[in-house]
């Protein structure tokens, strides 16, 4: 069975994923603020974490923390942006 952690202060998702304390574990998040237009968390409070998802869910039910988001903490995904390749953009400018 995994190890339970105490409540952490509010952290960004990137901070959570970069932390040795949480990386490679399932984390229960509360008071989540999501990134604009996304279902990805921007920041939250980590309520608990465990390597075993079933054990974490069991503790969350027992503590009546049933509205937490539970996510696997892995390496943070680098930010992405949507860009058109410069060559296509340049062709549109030149053609008009």
N, C-alpha and C positions, 0 to 999 in steps of 0.2 A: 504494500500500500504506500502511497505517496505521503508527502509531508504537508501539513496544513501551515498556512502562513497567516500572520495577523493582517488587519486592515492597513492598507497603505494610504498615504495622502494622495490627493488627486494627481494623476500623472498623465502624460500624453501616451498614446498607444506606442509610439516609437520608443519612449523611455521604458515602457513596460517590456517591450520585446528586446531591448538592448540590455536589460537587467539579468544578471546571472541568476537572480532569485526566482525569476518567472520563466525565462526562456526554456522551451522544451516541456512546458507544463500547460495544463488547461487552467484558465483563469476565470473566476467569476467576477464580473464587473457590475458596479451599481452607479447610478447617477451618470450614465453615459451621455456624452455629447458627441454626436455623429458629424462627420465631415459633410460639408454642404453638398447636397445632391448625391449622397453616397450612403451605403449601409456600413461603411467602415468607421470604426470608432476613432474619434479625434483625441478624446481624453476621457478618463473615468477614474473611479476609485476601485482598487482591487480589493475585493472582500475576502477571497480565499483562492488558493491555487493548489493543484495536485497533478501528479503524473497520471493518476488513474481517474478517468472521467466519471466512472460509476461512483467511486468514493466521494468525489467532489459533489456530484448531484445529490447523493444521499445526505451529505452534510448540509447542503443548501436547503433541502426539503425539511430536515430535522430542525434547522434554525429558522424555518418559515421565510426564507429568502428566495421565494419562488419567482420573483420578477427580474432576476439578474440575467445579464447577457453572459453566456459562457463561450469563450473562444480559445483556440489553441494559440499559444504564444510561440511564434517562430521568428526567424529573422524578419525585420520590418521590410515591407515592400517599398522599394524606392518610389518616390513620387513620379507620377506619369503625367505627361501633358499631351494634348492632341495637337499635332502640328502637321500641316501639309508639307510635303517635301518641297524644298525651295525651287527646284526645277519646274514643278507643276505650277506653283504660284507665279513664277516668273513668266512662264508661257501664257498664263491668263492675262497678266498685266500687259505683255507685249502684243497679244492678239486684240485687245480692246482698244 
